[in-house]
Amino acid sequence: MTIPMVIGMIAGVAPMPEPVPRAILTFLTAGNLTGPPLMLLSMVAHFGYGTVWALIAGRLLTEFRTLQGLALGAFLWLLMQVLVLPGIGWGFFGIDITPAIAVATLVLHLIYGAVTGYLAGSWLETEGSSGVQRNSQQGRMAQSQN
């Protein structure tokens, strides 16, 4: 989600005046962090909390695939719209800047959710199949030792 957001900002098609993670860190640091260090820290933080949320979802949900990933993306989008954006002065759903922020960030969050869910589901299938093989090999070894 970070990469498409930055590409959209560079191409001039993003409705946000700046990337949301950078706006958050600018707010949290009272504007004392600027330039490339701010952008680098913003990107690292964005990847970081995206990863943390995916890990939390993976632990809490009994199944984590594309559909659950989409739900996670929608949940995080809603949190952003009602907590984060008003907190940085952009208003609920970014309405103080432009309503297009809500749409653009929803698309990005759904992409994040779909990709995260797909990758988690693929990883779980791979882990599950290797786990079955590993368990069956251990069972054969135990039987041959008896």
Number of C-alpha atoms within 10 A of each C-alpha: 17 18 11 12 19 15 12 16 16 10 9 11 11 19 19 22 13 12 18 21 20 20 22 17 20 18 15 12 12 9 11 10 16 12 7 9 10 19 18 12 15 21 17 14 15 17 15 12 11 18 13 12 14 21 13 10 17 20 11 10 10 7 16 23 21 19 15 20 28 22 16 23 28 21 16 17 21 18 13 21 22 14 14 21 22 16 14 16 14 20 18 19 24 24 15 13 15 15 15 15 22 20 14 16 25 20 16 19 24 21 18 21 27 21 18 25 26 19 16 20 20 15 13 16 12 12 12 12 12 12 12 12 12 11 12 12 12 12 12 10 11 10 9 8 7 5
